[in-house]
Amino acid sequence: MHWLLLILIPILFGLYAQYRVMSAYRKNIEVPSRGHITGAEAAQAVMNSAGITDVEIVEVEGQLSDHYDPSHKRLALSTDNYRGTSLAALGVSAHEAGHAIQHKDGYAMMNVRQTLVPAVQFAAPVAYFVTGFGFMLLGSSMGGMMLTIGIAALAILTLFQFVTLPVEFDASRRAKVQLVNLGISERDEMSGVNETLDAAALTYVAAFVSSLGNLLYLLSILSGSSRRDD
């Protein structure tokens, strides 16, 4: 039952979230905006409105590989969003510009997220490799210790996923407001933008739920192992 609730259901939720985001993106990437403004132009306009002039916008390969790099003040947009004028391109590009505004404003949750990045880079391989060895040695003192270390690393990843939620939701909120306020998208076009960004937000929720489910499952295994040892 633990496996079903804590592992299988989050996996299914994650698959559903991926389906939703790809479905929404593919649908709205085919819907051109009336203003024919490219994603790069939209991102620049959103940042200009916030007085941001020192962030470079670059084109990168891949689909939905868009991201904002605060350490280098670089906003990367995939080709379809950088050059495209679709509702999806405007939404994704403005969302990434929203992260740049968060950075400029010193948005607290973004600062917390960035502070956790080094720990996450260390914890990610530990969480899975050490935990795997812990499973193989389960029942021994070494296995229990390795499983405990893996759980601690996974707890860091779960915290990171949790902090990511308000960061992503806030960036989307900023994007939606600015697209309308700057006249980049008309109000009746926002349904396509909203559909794309809301579906993307669901993937972050799914990532958190999956990480939390794994953490709780491992904790239950460690607890059960400790009781058997007693």
Secondary structure as UniProt FT lines:
FT   HELIX           2..3
FT   HELIX           4..8
FT   HELIX           9..28
FT   TURN            29..30
FT   TURN            34..35
FT   HELIX           39..49
FT   TURN            50..51
FT   STRAND          56..60
FT   STRAND          67..69
FT   TURN            70..73
FT   STRAND          74..78
FT   HELIX           79..83
FT   HELIX           87..105
FT   HELIX           108..136
FT   TURN            137..139
FT   HELIX           141..181
FT   TURN            182..183
FT   HELIX           187..189
FT   HELIX           190..229
//
